[in-house]
């Protein structure tokens, strides 16, 4: 059984799969779901670290077949060599868990102020 979490824990495997889907093959979650028989929710959970990539079934095989039939060996080479995009979302995902309760409260206030300023 795979681990599921409310909080994303970005993995290199998930990020590589997302890059293969979005950037290399320009596929939506729905398209991959239709091609693999996996739910779009499960694919999203794997990509975004809310579920581990199941190791006991053929989920990875189905995804890799959809992404050009790449081998597991090549996939894990991509994972090994993957350099995270240090965009804001990834950065925040990594650092928020290290902040104190007071710091999180402060960050939330800033976000709330910013979001109120964008509504017109």
Protein Blocks (a to p, Z undefined) as FASTA:
>chain_A
ZZddfbdcddfklmmmmmmmmmmnopafklmmmmnopafklmmmmmnopaccdfkbcklm
mmmmmnoopafklmmmmmmmpccdfbfklmmmmmmmmpcfklmmmmmmmmmmmmmmmpZZ
